[in-house]
Amino acid sequence: MPYIDIIDSFYKERGWVKFQIESFNNFIDFGLQKIINEVGTINIGQEGLEDFKIRFGKVTVGKPAIKEADGSVRMIYPNEVRTRSLTYIAPVHVEIIPIFNGVQERSETVHIGDLPIMIKSKLCNITNLTENELVKYGEDPSDPGGYFIINGTERVLILIEEIASNKPIFEKTEDDGAIKVRVNSQRSGFKQRHLVEMTNYGEITISFANIHKLPIVVLLKSLGVETDKDICSMISSDEKMLNAFYVNLYETNVISMAEAVDFIGRKLKISEDYRVERVSQILDRYLLPHLGQDPADRLRKAKYLSRIIKRTIKVQMGDAPRDDIDHYSNKRLLMSGNLLENLFRSILLGRWGLIAKMTYNYQKLIKRGKIPSLQSIIEANTVTKQILSSLATGNWIGGLTGVSQRLDRGSHRKTVSHLRSVVSPLTTTQEHFRARQIHPTEWGRLCPAETPEGSSIGLRKHLALLSEITPGLSIEEERGIMKLVEGKCS
């Protein structure tokens, strides 16, 4: 088959930006509901109404429509949105169940904000139209979709390249031979970076949250593995490996779990009155959150750390290969659904987010002697304004900038190229020589030639012509695989 026929078949069967559209559809079908389920039940009562709670239920998203000046509501199409400088959005409704003194009242569906709709997604009004119908509504039949319309401007969410989460990456420094292990533990949008370091003398430390270079043995004992024998048996039965690890057992005088917790508390300069509570909170919430955030998960975290220690020693001894952080198996691409999920979660659950404002508004009205309705305490504009602001400016949660960009309409090829561009979060003002170079694992995935000249060279890339992005595993699937691996290792 001629090469041009292969390209034509790929365009007709798969499309240039199907991965972006599927990612957005997945966010609509599962991502929104997952975030609402994380909210669960909240207590917003005060002064005798402590038993008033609200529980969040099913979330639904409508289709783009417009309310005219005469009050009529009708369906709207993208071309009209462009010409009238409007925003292509749809309402988001959530079922809320009030609970008074433990008694569940009748549920109420409330409007919590509006969500921009991706062109050609499942909620777009032109998705299933024929070519003649598209022309009738002023649309280009060859338009790939995969972008948003904000205030009449077409905006595209760029693919963001990041280091893979929940995966230890073992590196060895060339200068002193020290081993560094990076683990970006992520759970429900929260990401905690961990750094395990092993010096050429064999001392192993870990840094995470506000803890800097904590001896690994102290952390293991604080997780409940108190005896040196249990720690060694958990790591390995190989005498050669244990000899390399023994130096860590004599590094501190910590013996019991209580002493380990006290050691961590003193290192963080926590008052003795709150030391146990605060350290327990750090171990559960901030240490490897992807493995769980309950006290029952501590032994699991200890086993995970022991496997990291074992591999670290092997890498230092030359019995295991080190990892290449630029290898593309160690990277992931954030698509539109991932980016919107992180943003929506932040808007909903942030310090000044929708939930916090709901609680504040309810308590304020109660103090004035009023019994407010559920819809009256929800500021729907909070969600809408913050999402539109991020899409209009490109400033995203986590300090990311340039995530949303104005779609290049110079030509059809430029449009498709822009929709398939990949951006590294590394700053353009520093060298990053290795990150800018072409890695062999990028072959067939990223275009080796399409990158800008100047400071962004090698940091802004584009997908190869016939490459696609496969979806990742869900949390449940990851846990199932991890349990399977743990069963084989035990």
Number of C-alpha atoms within 10 A of each C-alpha: 5 6 8 9 10 12 13 12 12 15 15 10 9 13 16 22 20 19 20 27 22 19 24 26 19 17 19 22 15 12 21 21 18 17 20 20 15 12 16 12 17 15 14 19 18 15 8 7 14 12 15 18 19 21 18 21 19 14 23 16 19 15 18 22 16 19 11 9 7 6 8 8 11 10 10 19 19 24 17 16 19 17 11 11 14 16 23 29 26 19 19 20 19 19 16 21 19 20 19 15 11 10 11 14 12 9 15 16 17 17 19 21 22 23 24 20 28 23 23 22 22 19 19 21 18 18 13 12 13 11 12 11 13 18 12 10 15 13 17 13 13 9 12 19 23 26 26 26 27 22 17 18 18 21 24 28 28 24 27 21 20 15 21 19 20 20 14 20 20 22 21 20 9 8 6 9 14 20 22 22 22 21 23 20 21 19 17 14 14 13 18 20 17 20 17 24 26 21 14 12 12 19 19 25 20 21 18 18 13 10 14 13 14 18 20 23 26 26 22 23 23 26 24 15 21 20 13 15 9 11 18 18 12 18 21 16 10 10 10 11 16 16 10 16 21 14 14 17 18 10 14 13 11 19 16 16 19 14 16 24 24 19 21 22 21 13 13 15 10 15 11 12 8 10 19 16 12 17 20 17 15 16 22 20 17 22 22 27 22 22 19 17 18 13 13 11 16 22 14 15 20 21 19 16 20 21 14 19 21 16 20 28 21 16 19 21 13 10 11 13 15 19 15 13 17 18 14 17 12 16 14 16 20 19 22 27 22 19 21 26 20 18 20 22 23 21 20 20 16 13 11 13 18 24 20 14 17 19 17 15 17 21 21 15 14 16 11 8 9 11 11 14 10 17 15 13 19 21 18 19 14 18 23 20 14 17 20 19 14 18 24 21 15 20 15 20 17 10 7 11 14 17 23 22 20 20 19 17 12 8 9 13 11 13 17 19 20 22 26 25 21 23 20 19 17 16 11 15 8 8 11 13 8 11 15 17 13 15 14 10 12 16 12 13 16 21 17 17 11 16 16 12 9 8 13 17 14 23 21 22 25 21 23 19 15 15 14 17 15 10 12 10 10 9 12 9 11 14 14 12 13 13 12 11 11 13 9 8 8 7
